[in-house]
Amino acid sequence: MSGESYTHVGQLSSDGQWLWDGASWRPVVRGSLPRWLNRELKSKATWLTLLAALAVGLVADQALRVGTFGLAASLTLALIALALVFAGRITSFESRLLVGASVLFSAWLTVRASPWLLWPDLAMSFALIGSAASVTSRGSLLDMGIAEAAARSAHALVHVVTGAPFAIRPAVQVRNRMGVVAPIARGALIAAPIAILLIVLLAAADPVFASFFNLNLDVGRLTLDVTFVTAGALVAAGLLRLAAAEPLARVDGPAWRLGSIEGLVVLAVLDAVFAAFAVAQAIAAAGAAGDALRTAGVTYADYARSGFFELLWVAGITAVVLILFSRITNLTERTTKRAFQLLALVAIALTLLIVSVAFQRLRLYEEAYGFTMLRLYSHIFAVWIALIFLLLAADFASFFERRRWLVGAVSVSAMGVLLALNVINPEANVVSLNIDRAQATQQIDAQYLATLSNDATPALLESASPDVRRIACEGPQSYSVLPAALNWSDAVAATSRRARC
């Protein structure tokens, strides 16, 4: 294969039999099982593995029992992270950095109260823990293609669901080595009915002795606790098995490729649709779309303040289409590759136009009707998806061509956005924006503000509106909960009500 040129890592040769891995051509292996089905282990479970899983289960029971996010939820995730470091023996700098990041996001489960933050924080913390276990000895989030990310996710799922047999292996081995256990068990089974009969008779003869067996046992609660402990232990055991698994090597995309002409046609059609939308925006901006709007029964004001969610959906779908077709289209020839890059860059530029239109329309809508969490998050998504498209443009322009950095860059950007949201407290910002708007319009949606969490309470109490302050004062003015349910925002909200209401 020395006579054939290469352009990118993962490129197939013209006959489809060879794959460029960045350094040399290697044969394409067909018919074998995918590597992510491999369940082999590089290390065995120890007693520390079993004890770590049980410890996580006990703390998870406290978190699940209170039924809310709080200190126990943060401690559960932090304990899983510690279990990976010490029992899972993860050693690489990147895996430990990912574990540290997971602890950072789990801490916000005790600080914030907004579901707009808590669920993303929980998902991000688990994603980081899983990534740390997956790349503990090979691989990197900063050099991982989309196919490899999908394969590692499947590989992780295979190991996580089979974590229980892995974790209890030390106990099974001890049982097998202790021949005396079986006779003891048989003796206990023989003695049990005799002991029960004697206890019943003695209890009937002596009320003091009978009081020893008056156990106030809540079977339902006990069953629930066992379920919660088991669930937490199984998750920890699965992640520890993943950390002990044979690491995945580099995973490339599918050997099958769409023809270059087909891929170019898809992008050309995409560009044509977006170009037509750009023309429509120019016509509307020039004030020449009156007939079309009157026919649709829409005023200019309504037109300017509508359609933003659909436009953001278009941007998201376009990002998926560009990434997908860039990976499955056969671009072995330099001319077709450059044509594809050009069409992709045009699509990105036109999509950024769509994102800017959505951003502007959403801003006008907020000026007319006020701010909500969904509208704020849509603004943030618009900015983030614009950043994703800039990263895509750099990828199509062949920046750092020998590394597969796009997945890592998108992941890091998502972490950065979520961390920033935790820091700025978006619900408090929504309240502040609505209060500022009310000073000019004398209108504020107190009913919506009443639906916000305790993250917003201190900001609500700053409002000059009696309705808003009345809503903010309706909550408790004292804070007394189990330590497992401790939450900073709930405590601050109660303190603020006690001081201002």
Beta strands, then each sheet from edge to edge (+ up, - down):
strand 1: 18-20
strand 2: 25-27
sheet 1: 1+ 2-
end
